[in-house]
Amino acid sequence: MGDQLLNLLMYAIPSLIVGAIAFLFFREHVENEDNRRKFLMVKQLQKESLPQRFQAYERFSLFLERISPNKLLTRIAPVSSNKDDYEALLVNSIEQEFEHNLSQQIYVTDNCWSIINASKSATVQLIRKATLNEKIDSADKLREAILTDMIDKTPPSSAGLSYIKQEVRELWQ
């Protein structure tokens, strides 16, 4: 009985060791294949989404350029002499342009989106602040005041443009 048990153990132990090693190799192989498939899928998605990301950066760059006060005021002339009407026209133009590009936010980082949003808000605030000045009583004077104010300052949109350029540079590295 003792010899049979010893013979059984001599055959069973190597079989168990070989089985355990085969199981570990098989499990590792399956994990490697899963990781390889995930890597290839991510690589393919990046390849397909990169042009869309670049397009989003281009559209936001154009948006920031268009809302720069110097360009905005040159492009949008007052339709009446009322400064409040002109303010509403400028702010409405910025908001429409922003809403037109709203869906592009999914292609840029959260930081980039926050900076673009802040640039837009700062530009709107700049226009509203100038409108509150009681010395300004017409749309033409409002336009002149904003342009004069922007001579010494950089437009709020330049921060957003700089950040976009930085992110695009990082995509190439």
Residue pairs with C-beta under 8 A, 6 or more apart in sequence:
49 107
50 171
52 107
53 107
53 108
53 171
54 168
54 171
55 104
55 107
56 104
56 105
56 106
56 107
56 108
57 107
57 108
57 164
57 167
57 168
59 101
59 104
60 101
60 104
60 108
60 112
60 116
60 160
60 164
61 161
61 164
63 97
63 98
63 101
63 116
64 116
64 119
64 157
64 158
64 160
64 161
64 164
65 71
65 157
65 161
66 72
66 75
66 97
67 94
67 97
67 98
67 119
67 120
67 123
67 157
68 123
68 155
68 157
68 158
69 123
69 126
69 127
69 146
69 147
69 150
69 155
70 147
70 150
70 155
72 90
72 93
72 94
72 123
73 90
73 143
73 146
73 147
76 89
76 90
76 93
78 85
78 86
78 89
78 139
78 140
78 142
78 143
79 85
79 86
79 89
80 86
80 139
81 138
81 139
81 140
82 138
82 139
83 131
83 136
83 137
83 138
83 139
83 141
83 142
84 131
85 139
86 139
86 142
86 143
87 127
87 128
87 131
87 142
90 127
91 124
91 127
91 128
94 120
94 123
94 124
98 120
105 113
105 116
108 116
108 164
108 167
109 167
111 163
112 163
112 164
112 167
115 159
115 160
115 163
116 160
116 163
116 164
118 156
118 159
118 160
119 156
119 157
119 159
119 160
120 157
122 156
123 155
123 156
123 157
126 146
126 149
126 156
127 146
130 136
130 142
130 145
130 146
130 149
131 142
133 145
135 141
136 142
136 145
